[in-house]
Amino acid sequence: MSPDRAPATPLTASVRPAQLVVGIICMVMIANLQYGWTLFVLPIDNKFHWGRPSIQVAFSIFVLCETWLVPVEGWLVDRFGPKIVVLVGGILVAIAWALNSIAGTLTMLYVAAAIGGIGAGAVYGSCVGNALKWFPDRRGLAAGLTAAGFGAGSALTIIPIQGMIQRSGYEATFLWFGLGQGLVVVALSFLLKAPRPGEAPPSTRLRQSPRDYAPLEVLGSPIFWVMYVMFVLVGAGGLMATAQLAPIATDFQIAKIPVSLLGLTLPALTFALSIDRVLNGLTRPFFGWVSDHIGRENTMFIAFGLEALGIWALSQFGRDPVLFVILSGVVFFAWGEIYSLFPSTCTDVYGVKYATTNAGLLYTAKGTAALLVPLANVLAAASGDWRAVFLVAALMNLAAAIMALAVLKPLRAVHDRTLDKVRPARLQHP
């Protein structure tokens, strides 16, 4: 038995869940950099009067640095291991929010956003990549649980952050939460390690690549670019619908209408925004787990099709406050799974050795999708309402769903047959 196919020992069986838990906690610690930012925008504007659009440029800088630099950080992880990269990421996370606490100019705010984006990307890419390597047998579930830490992690600290901003000001909140979050990441970084050959069991359900593809090879592969286009379509389509939820609810004149569901009564918009973080986190491990059992492309077709249907239904029936909350929940639930399905598929196709780098290359699609989101405002202004935005977003998701079965799945089948032909030849001619 080759060392890379050796069964996992009881010791390594306990190491795997420990690595997963450490990665999830690290992701929770960086979640506020993206999802908690909205709580600080108004207090900053009230103090400096820079204008919300200018302040929100910092958020765009953060997202771009957090996504487009992940391949570089992933290469460092694949070369030196996750420990040092997450350690540096935790330090940068602390520095970023400490700078935010004293930022007296937009330039300093933008610099802090760039530093925070680099730090968050280092932690995000490292933890997802580590999960992909440790769990080839449950790759979708492991990547989904890790990504869920980022998607839903801020739900634990939203109320404390809001309270501290009101009591002590946004400056102190930036400083102490930044230092605390960064310190936890730094401490946990020393527990992270990549699996050695034989520590991670092989998958018995889904096809795994017997060959490890280098990043330059991946960039030359048609399968990668098909997944990239699909990632952008779903990412941009979902963001167009969800990022504009507040103005849509206001235009529908239902934002402040009370809605009672599950024993809770909240204004429709508040209710919809509240379930965002929960469902956006839950969908990642759920659809990841489903994909481990029925296949990645089949799961993509179901999830992306559900997202298209949810967006269309929201446009048709969203003027009813109860249906607005329910259908926005469907949209949130059917969107976040891209952060588990695509990294898992990428590693299935291109192997484990460069998994963090290759998944990072694919993750840059999130940054590309974010650049398309402002077009929703342009489209809404040109058409006079949100119907065109909903239609475009639904069609983008529908296109991605069809591509999953009609394009990606056949390409992977050809890819697998090619590998099957090459492997016997290599065995005969070592």
C-alpha positions in Angstrom: 0.0 0.0 0.0 1.4 3.4 -1.0 1.9 5.9 1.8 -0.7 8.3 0.3 -3.3 5.6 0.5 -2.5 4.4 4.0 -5.5 4.2 6.4 -5.8 6.8 9.1 -4.8 5.8 12.6 -6.9 6.4 15.7 -4.5 9.3 16.5 -4.9 11.0 13.1 -8.7 10.3 13.3 -8.8 12.6 16.3 -6.5 15.2 14.7 -8.8 15.7 11.8 -11.8 17.1 13.7 -9.5 19.2 15.8 -8.0 20.8 12.7 -11.5 21.4 11.4 -12.6 23.1 14.7 -9.5 25.3 14.8 -10.2 26.4 11.3 -13.8 27.2 12.0 -12.9 29.3 15.0 -10.4 31.2 13.1 -13.0 32.0 10.4 -15.4 33.2 13.1 -12.7 35.6 14.3 -12.4 37.3 10.9 -16.1 37.3 10.0 -16.6 40.8 11.5 -14.2 42.4 9.1 -16.7 41.8 6.4 -20.1 41.3 8.0 -19.7 43.6 11.0 -18.4 46.6 8.9 -21.9 47.9 8.3 -22.3 48.7 12.0 -19.4 51.2 11.8 -20.3 53.2 8.7 -22.8 55.5 10.2 -20.8 56.3 13.3 -17.7 57.1 11.2 -19.8 59.4 8.9 -21.4 61.1 11.9 -17.9 62.0 13.2 -16.1 63.0 10.0 -18.9 63.6 7.5 -17.0 62.0 4.7 -20.2 60.6 3.1 -21.2 57.0 3.1 -20.1 56.3 -0.5 -16.6 57.4 0.3 -16.5 55.4 3.5 -17.8 52.3 1.6 -14.9 52.5 -0.8 -13.0 51.0 2.2 -15.2 48.0 2.1 -14.6 47.5 -1.6 -10.9 47.7 -1.0 -11.2 45.1 1.7 -13.1 42.7 -0.5 -10.7 43.0 -3.4 -7.7 42.5 -1.2 -9.4 39.6 0.6 -10.2 37.8 -2.6 -7.6 38.5 -5.3 -4.6 38.0 -3.1 -5.7 34.6 -1.8 -3.8 32.7 -4.6 -0.6 34.2 -3.4 -1.4 33.4 0.2 -2.5 29.9 -0.9 0.9 29.3 -2.6 2.6 30.2 0.7 0.4 27.8 2.5 1.1 25.0 0.1 4.8 25.7 0.4 5.3 26.5 4.1 2.1 25.2 5.7 -0.9 27.0 7.2 0.6 27.9 10.6 2.8 30.8 9.5 0.3 32.2 7.1 -2.5 32.2 9.6 -0.2 33.7 12.2 0.7 36.6 10.0 -3.0 36.9 9.0 -4.0 37.3 12.6 -1.5 40.0 13.2 -2.7 41.9 10.2 -6.3 41.6 11.3 -5.4 43.2 14.6 -3.4 45.9 13.0 -6.3 46.7 10.6 -8.9 47.4 13.2 -6.4 49.2 15.5 -5.7 51.5 12.6 -9.5 52.0 12.0 -9.8 53.1 15.6 -7.4 56.0 15.0 -8.1 56.7 11.3 -8.6 60.5 10.9 -8.4 60.5 7.1 -10.0 58.5 4.3 -6.5 57.4 3.2 -5.8 55.8 6.5 -9.2 54.1 6.4 -8.4 52.7 3.0 -4.9 51.5 4.1 -6.5 49.7 7.1 -9.0 48.1 4.8 -6.3 46.8 2.5 -4.3 45.4 5.5 -7.5 43.8 6.9 -8.3 42.3 3.5 -4.9 40.7 3.2 -5.1 39.4 6.7 -8.6 38.0 6.3 -7.7 36.4 3.0 -4.7 34.7 4.5 -6.8 33.2 7.2 -9.8 32.3 4.9 -7.7 30.7 2.2 -5.5 28.8 4.7 -8.4 27.4 6.7 -10.5 26.3 3.7 -7.4 24.8 2.0 -6.6 22.9 5.2 -10.1 21.5 5.4 -9.9 20.4 1.7 -6.7 18.5 2.4 -7.7 16.8 5.7 -11.2 15.6 4.5 -11.0 14.2 1.0 -13.8 11.7 2.1 -16.1 14.5 3.3 -14.6 17.5 1.4 -17.9 19.3 0.7 -19.0 19.1 4.3 -15.7 20.1 5.8 -15.2 23.1 3.4 -18.9 24.1 4.1 -18.4 24.0 7.8 -15.3 26.0 7.6 -16.8 28.6 5.2 -19.9 28.7 7.5 -17.7 30.1 10.3 -17.1 33.1 8.1 -20.6 33.3 6.8 -22.4 33.1 10.1 -19.6 33.8 12.6 -20.5 37.5 13.1 -24.0 36.6 14.3 -22.4 35.9 17.7 -20.9 39.3 18.1 -23.3 41.7 16.3 -25.2 42.6 19.6 -22.0 43.0 21.7 -20.4 45.2 18.9 -23.6 47.3 18.7 -23.7 47.7 22.5 -20.0 48.7 22.8 -20.4 51.2 20.0 -23.2 52.9 21.8 -21.5 52.8 25.2 -17.8 53.4 24.3 -17.8 54.7 20.7 -16.8 53.0 17.5 -13.1 53.8 18.1 -12.8 51.7 21.3 -14.9 48.9 19.6 -12.6 48.8 16.6 -9.5 48.6 18.9 -10.6 46.0 21.4 -12.5 43.7 19.1 -9.7 44.0 16.6 -7.0 43.1 19.2 -9.2 40.3 20.6 -10.0 38.7 17.3 -6.4 39.0 16.1 -5.1 37.5 19.3 -7.3 34.4 19.1 -6.3 33.8 15.5 -2.6 34.1 16.4 -3.0 31.7 19.3 -4.8 29.1 17.2 -2.4 29.4 14.3 0.1 27.3 16.3 -2.3 24.4 16.3 -2.8 24.2 12.5 -0.9 21.7 10.5 -1.2 20.2 7.0 -1.7 16.4 6.7 1.2 14.2 6.0 0.9 11.3 3.5 -1.4 8.7 4.9 -3.0 10.9 7.5 -6.1 11.8 5.4 -8.1 8.8 4.2 -9.1 8.6 0.5 -12.6 9.3 -0.7 -14.7 6.2 -1.4 -17.7 8.1 -2.8 -16.6 10.7 -5.3 -13.9 10.6 -8.0 -10.6 12.2 -6.8 -7.8 13.2 -9.1 -4.8 10.8 -8.8 -2.6 13.6 -10.0 -1.7 17.0 -8.5 -2.0 19.9 -10.9 0.2 22.9 -10.5 -1.5 26.3 -10.6 -0.2 27.2 -14.0 -1.7 23.9 -15.3 -5.0 24.7 -13.7 -5.1 28.1 -15.4 -4.7 26.4 -18.7 -7.6 24.0 -18.0 -11.1 24.6 -19.6 -12.7 23.1 -16.5 -11.3 25.8 -14.3 -12.6 28.6 -16.5 -16.1 27.0 -16.7 -16.2 26.9 -12.9 -14.9 30.5 -12.7 -17.7 31.8 -15.0 -20.3 29.8 -13.0 -18.9 31.2 -9.7 -19.1 34.8 -11.1 -22.7 34.2 -12.4 -24.0 32.9 -9.1 -21.9 35.2 -7.0 -23.0 38.3 -8.9 -26.5 37.2 -9.3 -27.0 36.5 -5.6 -25.2 39.7 -4.6 -27.3 41.8 -6.9 -30.5 40.5 -5.3 -29.2 40.4 -1.7 -27.0 43.5 -1.5 -30.0 45.7 -2.5 -32.4 44.1 -0.1 -32.9 47.3 2.0 -33.7 49.6 -0.9 -35.9 46.9 -2.5 -37.9 46.6 0.8 -38.3 50.3 1.0 -39.5 50.6 -2.6 -41.9 47.7 -2.0 -43.2 49.8 1.0 -42.9 46.8 3.4 -39.6 47.5 5.2 -41.2 48.5 8.5 -44.3 46.3 8.4 -44.2 43.9 11.4 -43.9 40.2 10.4 -44.6 37.3 12.9 -42.9 34.0 12.2 -41.5 31.2 14.4 -42.7 33.1 17.5 -40.8 36.3 16.6 -42.2 39.6 15.5 -39.9 42.0 13.7 -40.1 44.6 10.9 -40.0 42.8 7.6 -36.6 44.2 6.6 -35.0 43.5 10.0 -36.4 40.0 9.9 -35.0 39.3 6.5 -31.6 40.7 7.4 -31.5 38.7 10.6 -32.0 35.3 8.9 -29.3 36.2 6.3 -26.4 35.3 8.5 -28.0 32.1 9.8 -29.1 30.7 6.4 -26.0 32.0 4.6 -24.0 30.0 7.1 -26.2 26.9 7.2 -26.3 26.4 3.5 -22.6 25.9 3.2 -22.2 22.7 5.1 -25.7 21.5 4.1 -25.1 21.6 0.3 -21.5 20.5 0.9 -22.8 17.4 2.7 -25.3 16.8 -0.1 -22.6 17.1 -2.8 -20.5 14.5 -0.9 -23.4 12.0 -1.5 -24.9 12.9 -4.9 -22.0 14.6 -6.7 -20.9 18.3 -7.0 -22.5 19.1 -10.4 -25.9 17.6 -9.4 -25.9 19.6 -6.2 -24.9 22.8 -8.2 -27.9 22.3 -10.5 -30.3 22.0 -7.5 -28.8 24.9 -5.5 -28.4 27.3 -8.4 -31.8 26.4 -9.8 -33.4 27.0 -6.4 -31.6 30.4 -6.3 -33.0 31.4 -9.7 -36.5 30.4 -8.6 -36.2 32.2 -5.3 -35.1 35.5 -6.9 -37.8 35.3 -9.5 -40.4 34.5 -6.8 -39.1 37.4 -4.7 -39.7 39.8 -7.6 -43.2 38.5 -8.1 -44.5 38.1 -4.6 -42.1 40.1 -2.5 -44.6 43.0 -1.9 -46.3 40.8 0.7 -44.2 41.3 3.9 -44.5 37.7 5.1 -43.5 36.3 1.6 -40.7 38.9 1.4 -39.1 37.4 4.6 -39.7 33.8 3.5 -38.5 34.3 -0.1 -35.5 36.4 0.9 -34.6 33.4 3.2 -34.7 31.1 0.2 -32.4 33.4 -1.8 -29.9 33.6 1.1 -30.0 29.8 1.6 -29.5 29.0 -2.1 -26.6 31.4 -2.5 -23.9 30.8 0.1 -23.2 27.2 -0.9 -20.8 28.4 -3.7 -18.1 28.8 -1.0 -18.2 25.0 -0.3 -19.1 23.5 -3.7 -16.5 25.3 -5.8 -13.4 24.7 -3.6 -14.4 21.1 -3.2 -14.9 20.5 -6.9 -11.6 22.3 -7.7 -9.7 20.0 -5.3 -11.5 16.9 -6.6 -10.4 17.8 -10.1 -6.9 19.1 -9.5 -5.6 17.2 -6.5 -4.4 18.0 -3.0 -0.8 19.2 -3.2 -1.7 22.7 -4.5 -5.3 22.7 -3.2 -5.0 26.0 -1.3 -3.5 27.8 -4.2 -5.9 26.4 -6.8 -9.0 27.0 -4.7 -7.6 30.5 -4.1 -7.4 31.1 -7.8 -11.1 30.2 -8.1 -12.0 32.3 -5.1 -10.9 35.4 -6.9 -14.2 35.0 -8.8 -15.9 36.5 -5.7 -13.9 39.7 -6.2 -14.8 39.7 -9.9 -18.5 39.2 -9.0 -18.4 42.1 -6.5 -17.3 44.4 -9.3 -20.6 43.7 -11.1 -22.9 44.4 -8.2 -23.0 48.2 -8.7 -24.5 47.6 -12.1 -27.7 46.7 -10.3 -28.2 50.3 -9.3 -27.5 51.4 -12.9 -30.0 48.9 -14.3 -32.6 49.8 -11.7 -32.2 53.5 -12.5 -32.4 52.9 -16.2 -35.5 50.7 -16.1 -37.3 52.6 -13.3 -37.8 49.6 -10.9 -36.1 46.4 -9.7 -37.7 44.0 -12.1 -34.9 44.0 -14.6 -32.4 43.5 -11.7 -34.3 40.4 -10.5 -34.7 39.1 -14.0 -31.0 39.4 -14.8 -30.0 37.8 -11.4 -32.4 34.9 -11.9 -31.1 34.3 -15.5 -27.5 34.3 -14.3 -28.3 31.6 -11.7 -30.3 29.6 -14.2 -27.4 29.8 -16.7 -25.0 28.5 -14.0 -27.4 25.7 -13.1 -27.6 24.5 -16.7 -23.8 24.8 -17.2 -23.3 22.5 -14.2 -24.9 19.6 -16.0 -24.5 20.5 -19.7 -20.9 21.8 -19.6 -19.0 21.1 -16.4 -20.1 17.5 -15.9 -19.2 16.4 -19.4 -15.9 18.2 -19.3 -15.1 16.4 -16.0 -16.0 13.1 -17.6 -13.6 13.6 -20.4 -10.9 14.8 -18.0 -11.3 11.6 -15.9 -11.2 9.3 -18.9 -8.0 11.0 -20.1 -6.4 10.4 -16.7 -7.5 6.8 -16.7 -5.7 6.3 -20.1 -2.5 8.1 -18.9 -2.2 6.2 -15.6 -1.7 2.7 -17.1 0.9 4.1 -19.5 2.8 5.6 -16.6 2.7 2.3 -14.7 4.2 0.5 -17.7 6.8 3.2 -18.4 7.9 4.6 -15.0 
